[in-house]
Amino acid sequence: MTTLAESRQLTLTRKQIEEPVDLLALWASSTYHQKAYWTVPDTGFEFVALGNAQHFRTEERASRFQSVRAALDTLKIDLVGENGPDFSGGVLVGGFAFSDREIERHPDWAVFGGGELVLPEIFVVRSNGSTWMTHVDGATIPSLTPELDRNLGWVKEVDHQNDKDYLGLVSNALREIDAGNMAKVVTARSLSLPANLNSAALLERLRLRHPSCATFAIAHGSQVFLGASPETLVNVDGDRLETAALAGSRPRHEHPGADARLRAELLANPKERTEHQIVIDDITNSLTTAGVHLDAPAPTGVMKLRRIQHLHTPISGDLPGNIDILDLVKALHPTPAVAGLPRQRAQDWIDENELMDRGWYAAPVGWMTPEGGGEFRVALRSALLTDESLTLFAGGGIVDGAEPERELAETATKFEALLGALDLTP
């Protein structure tokens, strides 16, 4: 069932804010049940979205993209006040479930539904040093000078280096690939830690440790889905599209020479290059089918993150006038980087064999303007936080030649994107 706020004309007022505002502190101090936070520090872009002026939500996963897209046609906005860039005029924030199936395994994702985009009551955004606020009529404007509580709270460490079930999952995947049923499948696992954490303090650590990533949080009360994603699903600015293929990885090393050797090994490894090319081909085919006029192919390089490095190939192009960012999200998800190939067969295998419900993990999360621009990331390096626990997620691409023990080690490295922010790893 799709639910949405009663369709009505909403008046949004925009103004530029001159005084300094700590947006993460503003997010943390807000008592709204629904709120979101987003930042890509290296680009100077950051926003906080508070409250729910209008929402476009579906509980069902099977038709999540179509349902939310159709509901958005009822959105009616009258923007008044000061002039500003498109993204400062109020955006829709949210995400979608990974799978098109209802899955009854841990953890509990019910509060997030199959997909949801929310127009906030109050939206504050900073870009290139300038700050704007947009709010609906009647919204109570909060204090813009709260202080951030940096007390992290507590979390209990659990061994994440050993997981016999995951080794078995990878072995099963390799048998399917050997039998010719799939060319690739992405296997994932979860790690649940007893915890009572201050989500804002964790977000601050993530944005400091991973400035090139999109640090995000989507909160429904005390349940918060958060992370620091390195992977752009799609970015749309006007009629220009940017995305990237991101697949194949090696850990980082503190010694520059050793780190360079790992990078060279990654670039030369046939298994990793095959996995990466699968992702490039699928993304370019999906975008071409959607009508995107792609630029000439870009060379493959390496994206270096704090503890891991990935093969990375930029992909860009021009959009036709009849599609927007949600059309592209539907066309691209799930990429072979998070599901496999053939897409549907890989996703079905994941749904039937993984020991968890991915929920919104490895799925699209992000924001869009009412005009159809915006950015969605693949929700990797992410976790689901409640009052009692922190559940982390990590996975890796399995193709012919993969080794279960090495794949387990790769997921342990990916867990450290968040564990390192908790000071649980050196």
Secondary structure, DSSP 8 states (H G I E B T S, - for coil): -EEE----EEEEEEEEE-S---HHHHHHH---SEEEEEEEGGGTEEEEEES-SEEEEES-STTHHHHHHHHGGG-EEEEEES---GGGS--EEEEE-S-SS----SS--GGG-SEEEEE-SEEEEEETTEEEEEEETT-----S--------EEE-----S--HHHHHHHHHHHHHHHTTS-SEEEEEEEEEEEEEE-HHHHHHHHHHH-TTSEEEEEEETTEEEEEEE--EEEEEETTEEEEEEEEEEEE--SSHHHHHHHHHHHHH-HHHHHHHHHHHHHHHHHHHHTT-EE-S----EEEE-SSEEEEEEEEEEE--TT--HHHHHHHH-S-TTTSEESHHHHHHHHHHH-SS--TTTTSEEEEE-TTS-EEEEE--SEEEE-SSEEEEEEEEEE-TT--HHHHHHHHHHHHHHHHGGGT---
